[in-house]
Every structure is written in structure tokens, then in C-alpha cells.
Amino acid sequence: MRLLVPAAAAAALLALAGCSDPEPGSPLPTGAPAETSTTAPLPAPTATATPSNDAPTAERGPAPTLPPEATTDDAAGAEAFVRYWFDTLEQAYTTLDTSTLASHSTPDCEVCNAYIDEVDQLRALDRTVEGSQFVLTEVVAPAPDGTGATLVSTTLTVRPGRVLGSDGEVLETVEGETTSLGAVLVREEDTWLMFGLGA
């Protein structure tokens, strides 16, 4: 799967820290999500996952559909949800509409909020993204342990790309790199939500 993200977001994702070094695919040790410390791609005026509903209707593409397998409370469901969440992130950057991304992220997800804020700023500044793709090459989840939270191991390859101004001028570039991240998921009602990402 490939994702469009500006350089600042890619750099921040590669620099994330705070997830406590669990073994790949291991469950969280307690019922509460692990604390994460993240670096926002751009200064965020607020820290809530607020859907953006003012993107021009003509520019909006169809939102990804949450597959039934991404809602099940098992390892396969957690893995499918992580793949789906990254689909919503791609959709946010390609359409400049963050409502779907926000609806599948917790208000406390700092990385989610940072992406939402960055997309809002891109739209406000009339900028577009070319390339700057992520390839999700590995997703491994443990069997849920009944706590309602789990840590999914992922491997992402960031492809080179760039951010363009309204006149086509290249404003930022993204270097290619591969990194491993832990995606912290929590259960809410009958589905998963993204709580955080960390290296």
C-alpha cells in the first residue's frame, strides 16, 4: 500500500519514539494503552482529532470502506484495521479531507492529530503532494489478551516525493527510508481505533 505524505510528516514518523520496545507482535502489558511520545509534523493549534468538513466537495474522493474483518477482536482484525487506517491516511492526503481518518483515531492520538493538522494546512495553503509514498510491507499483531488494547508491529518504506505549491513549485522533498513502527490500537464498542504510533 502506498501513501502520500509531505516531507515533514515523513521525517516525524521516522523519528517517533516512546513506545516501550516490546517484542514484535507482543500484547501491551496492561489494560491501558502504552504512553507514547511523538513529534508533530507541524505545530498543531489544537490536539483533538476533529474532522475537517470544509474541503471542497468536488475534490473529495470516496472514503475507504471499513472491511468487516477489520472490526473483529482478534489478531487478524487488528492487522486488517492497521492496513485500513493507513488507507484512510492516504485518502486524507489525496483528497485533503480528514473526516474518515479522524473517525478511526482517538482524540489522544498525537500522530493522528498531527497528520490531520498538516492536511488542513496543506489545503489552506493550496498545496499538493506528489510521490512521497509509504509502502506497508509488514503488519504483525498478537492475539488480543482481553485488555482492549494491542500493539501491532509494522514495517514501512517511505518513498521519495515532494510537496508542490499552487504554481507547481517544489517546496519540500522527502527522502526514502525504511522504518519499523508499533501501532497502538484500542477497542471501542465493536471496532478498533488508532491510539498512537511509535518507533
C-alpha positions as CSV (number, residue, x, y, z in Angstrom):
1,M,0.0,0.0,0.0
2,R,1.3,3.5,-0.8
3,L,0.7,6.7,1.0
4,L,1.2,10.3,0.1
5,V,2.7,12.4,2.9
6,P,4.6,15.7,3.0
7,A,8.3,15.7,3.9
8,A,7.7,17.0,7.5
9,A,5.3,14.2,8.2
10,A,7.6,11.5,6.9
11,A,10.5,12.9,8.9
12,A,8.4,13.0,12.0
13,L,7.2,9.4,11.5
14,L,10.8,8.2,11.1
15,A,11.7,10.0,14.4
16,L,8.9,8.8,16.5
17,A,9.8,7.5,20.0
18,G,8.0,6.5,23.1
19,C,6.6,3.0,22.6
20,S,8.4,0.9,25.1
21,D,10.4,-1.7,23.0
22,P,8.1,-4.7,23.3
23,E,8.9,-7.8,21.3
24,P,7.3,-7.7,17.8
25,G,3.7,-8.8,18.0
26,S,3.6,-8.8,21.8
27,P,0.5,-7.5,23.6
28,L,0.5,-4.5,25.8
29,P,1.3,-5.3,29.5
30,T,-1.7,-3.5,31.0
31,G,-5.3,-2.7,30.2
32,A,-4.4,0.9,29.4
33,P,-2.7,1.9,26.2
34,A,1.0,2.4,26.4
35,E,2.1,6.1,26.7
36,T,3.6,7.4,23.5
37,S,5.7,10.5,22.9
38,T,5.5,11.8,19.4
39,T,6.8,14.7,17.4
40,A,4.2,16.6,15.4
41,P,4.9,17.2,11.7
42,L,3.8,20.8,12.0
43,P,2.9,22.9,15.0
44,A,-0.7,22.0,15.9
45,P,-3.0,24.7,17.1
46,T,-5.2,22.1,18.8
47,A,-4.7,18.5,19.9
48,T,-8.0,16.9,19.0
49,A,-8.9,14.6,16.2
50,T,-11.5,17.0,14.7
51,P,-12.9,16.0,11.3
52,S,-12.3,18.6,8.6
53,N,-15.6,19.1,6.7
54,D,-14.7,22.2,4.7
55,A,-12.7,20.6,2.0
56,P,-14.2,21.4,-1.5
57,T,-16.8,18.7,-2.3
58,A,-15.5,18.4,-5.9
59,E,-12.1,17.3,-4.6
60,R,-13.3,14.6,-2.3
61,G,-12.9,11.0,-3.4
62,P,-14.8,8.0,-2.0
63,A,-13.7,7.2,1.6
64,P,-12.3,3.7,2.1
65,T,-14.9,1.3,3.4
66,L,-14.1,-0.4,6.7
67,P,-14.0,-4.1,5.9
68,P,-15.8,-6.5,8.4
69,E,-12.5,-8.3,9.0
70,A,-11.0,-5.1,10.4
71,T,-13.5,-5.0,13.3
72,T,-13.0,-8.4,14.8
73,D,-11.3,-8.6,18.2
74,D,-8.5,-10.9,17.1
75,A,-5.1,-10.7,15.6
76,A,-6.4,-10.8,12.0
77,G,-8.8,-8.0,12.9
78,A,-6.1,-5.8,14.3
79,E,-3.8,-6.3,11.3
80,A,-6.7,-5.6,8.9
81,F,-7.5,-2.4,10.8
82,V,-4.0,-1.1,10.6
83,R,-4.0,-1.6,6.9
84,Y,-7.4,0.1,6.7
85,W,-6.2,3.0,8.8
86,F,-3.3,3.7,6.5
87,D,-5.8,3.6,3.6
88,T,-7.7,6.4,5.4
89,L,-4.4,8.4,5.8
90,E,-3.7,8.1,2.1
91,Q,-7.2,9.2,1.4
92,A,-6.8,12.3,3.6
93,Y,-3.7,13.4,1.7
94,T,-5.1,12.7,-1.7
95,T,-8.4,14.4,-1.1
96,L,-7.4,16.9,1.7
97,D,-10.4,15.6,3.7
98,T,-9.6,14.2,7.2
99,S,-13.0,13.2,8.4
100,T,-12.6,9.5,7.8
101,L,-9.1,9.5,9.3
102,A,-10.3,11.3,12.4
103,S,-13.3,9.0,12.9
104,H,-10.9,6.0,13.2
105,S,-8.4,7.7,15.5
106,T,-8.7,8.5,19.2
107,P,-8.7,12.2,20.3
108,D,-5.5,11.4,22.2
109,C,-3.6,10.1,19.2
110,E,-0.9,12.8,18.8
111,V,0.4,11.4,15.4
112,C,-3.2,11.3,14.1
113,N,-3.8,14.9,15.2
114,A,-0.5,16.0,13.6
115,Y,-1.5,14.4,10.3
116,I,-4.9,16.0,10.5
117,D,-3.4,19.4,11.2
118,E,-0.9,19.0,8.4
119,V,-3.6,18.1,5.8
120,D,-5.6,21.1,7.0
121,Q,-2.6,23.3,6.4
122,L,-1.9,21.9,3.0
123,R,-5.5,22.6,2.0
124,A,-5.4,26.1,3.4
125,L,-2.1,26.9,1.6
126,D,-3.3,25.3,-1.7
127,R,-0.5,22.8,-1.8
128,T,-0.5,19.3,-3.3
129,V,1.7,16.2,-2.8
130,E,3.5,14.3,-5.5
131,G,5.0,10.9,-4.6
132,S,6.2,10.8,-1.0
133,Q,4.7,7.3,-0.6
134,F,4.7,4.7,2.2
135,V,4.8,1.0,1.4
136,L,3.4,-1.0,4.3
137,T,5.5,-4.2,3.9
138,E,4.7,-6.0,7.2
139,V,1.9,-6.0,9.7
140,V,2.0,-8.4,12.7
141,A,-0.5,-8.4,15.6
142,P,-0.6,-10.6,18.7
143,A,-3.8,-12.4,19.8
144,P,-5.7,-9.9,21.9
145,D,-5.3,-10.6,25.7
146,G,-8.7,-9.2,26.8
147,T,-7.3,-5.8,27.8
148,G,-8.9,-3.9,24.9
149,A,-5.6,-2.7,23.6
150,T,-2.8,-4.2,21.5
151,L,0.5,-3.2,19.8
152,V,0.8,-4.1,16.1
153,S,4.3,-4.2,14.6
154,T,4.7,-2.7,11.2
155,T,7.4,-2.1,8.7
156,L,7.1,0.9,6.4
157,T,9.2,2.1,3.4
158,V,9.0,5.8,2.7
159,R,9.4,6.5,-1.0
160,P,10.9,9.8,-2.2
161,G,8.4,12.6,-3.1
162,R,7.7,16.3,-2.9
163,V,5.3,19.0,-1.9
164,L,4.2,21.4,-4.6
165,G,2.9,24.9,-4.4
166,S,-0.2,26.2,-6.3
167,D,2.2,27.2,-9.1
168,G,3.9,23.8,-9.3
169,E,7.0,25.0,-7.5
170,V,8.7,22.3,-5.4
171,L,8.5,23.4,-1.8
172,E,9.7,20.3,0.1
173,T,11.3,17.0,-0.7
174,V,11.0,13.6,1.1
175,E,14.0,11.2,1.3
176,G,13.4,7.5,1.0
177,E,13.9,5.3,4.1
178,T,12.6,2.2,5.8
179,T,11.5,2.1,9.4
180,S,9.7,-0.2,11.9
181,L,6.8,1.2,13.9
182,G,4.4,0.0,16.6
183,A,0.8,0.9,16.1
184,V,-1.1,1.1,19.4
185,L,-4.8,0.1,18.9
186,V,-7.7,0.3,21.4
187,R,-11.1,-1.3,21.2
188,E,-14.2,1.0,21.3
189,E,-17.6,-0.6,21.1
190,D,-17.2,-3.2,18.2
191,T,-14.2,-1.8,16.4
192,W,-10.5,-0.7,16.7
193,L,-9.2,2.9,16.9
194,M,-5.7,4.1,16.4
195,F,-4.2,5.4,19.7
196,G,-0.6,6.1,18.6
197,L,2.4,5.2,16.5
198,G,5.9,4.9,17.9
199,A,9.4,3.6,16.9
